[in-house]
Amino acid sequence: MERSLDPADRRSFRVALTREGREVIDATLTEHAANLARLAARLTEQEAATLDTVLRGMLAR
């Protein structure tokens, strides 16, 4: 992580991920997505439809 003073407000800091940090996040999210796909593949068609409905409802709120 890199930290620098905010030029608009010197009491604050701007924080950014380093290249290495972005690589860690990318790898983690890739593994997470693969795990979700693996879990979803085991659902029946009805279970997948129910999950879809529940998740869409959560996003709509």
C-alpha positions as CSV (number, residue, x, y, z in Angstrom):
1,M,0.0,0.0,0.0
2,E,1.2,3.5,-0.8
3,R,0.2,6.5,1.2
4,S,0.6,10.2,0.3
5,L,-0.7,13.5,1.6
6,D,-3.9,14.7,-0.1
7,P,-3.0,18.0,-1.8
8,A,-6.5,19.4,-1.3
9,D,-6.4,18.7,2.5
10,R,-3.1,18.1,4.1
11,R,-4.7,16.6,7.2
12,S,-5.8,13.6,5.0
13,F,-3.9,10.9,3.2
14,R,-4.6,9.2,-0.1
15,V,-4.1,5.4,0.0
16,A,-3.4,3.3,-3.1
17,L,-2.5,-0.4,-3.7
18,T,0.9,-1.1,-5.0
19,R,1.4,-3.3,-8.1
20,E,2.0,-6.2,-5.7
21,G,-1.1,-5.4,-3.8
22,R,-3.2,-5.4,-7.0
23,E,-1.8,-8.7,-8.0
24,V,-2.7,-10.2,-4.6
25,I,-6.3,-8.8,-4.9
26,D,-6.6,-10.1,-8.5
27,A,-5.5,-13.6,-7.5
28,T,-7.7,-13.6,-4.5
29,L,-10.8,-12.5,-6.5
30,T,-10.0,-15.0,-9.2
31,E,-9.9,-17.9,-6.7
32,H,-13.0,-16.6,-5.0
33,A,-14.9,-16.5,-8.3
34,A,-13.8,-20.0,-9.2
35,N,-14.9,-21.3,-5.7
36,L,-18.3,-19.6,-6.2
37,A,-18.7,-21.3,-9.6
38,R,-17.7,-24.6,-8.1
39,L,-20.3,-24.3,-5.4
40,A,-23.0,-23.1,-7.8
41,A,-22.4,-26.0,-10.2
42,R,-23.6,-28.4,-7.5
43,L,-27.0,-26.7,-7.2
44,T,-30.1,-28.2,-8.8
45,E,-31.9,-26.1,-11.4
46,Q,-34.6,-25.1,-8.8
47,E,-31.9,-24.2,-6.2
48,A,-30.1,-22.1,-8.7
49,A,-33.4,-20.3,-9.6
50,T,-34.1,-19.7,-6.0
51,L,-30.6,-18.3,-5.3
52,D,-30.9,-16.1,-8.4
53,T,-34.2,-14.6,-7.1
54,V,-32.8,-14.1,-3.6
55,L,-29.6,-12.4,-4.8
56,R,-31.5,-10.1,-7.3
57,G,-33.8,-9.1,-4.4
58,M,-30.8,-8.2,-2.3
59,L,-29.2,-6.2,-5.0
60,A,-32.5,-4.3,-5.6
61,R,-32.7,-3.1,-2.0
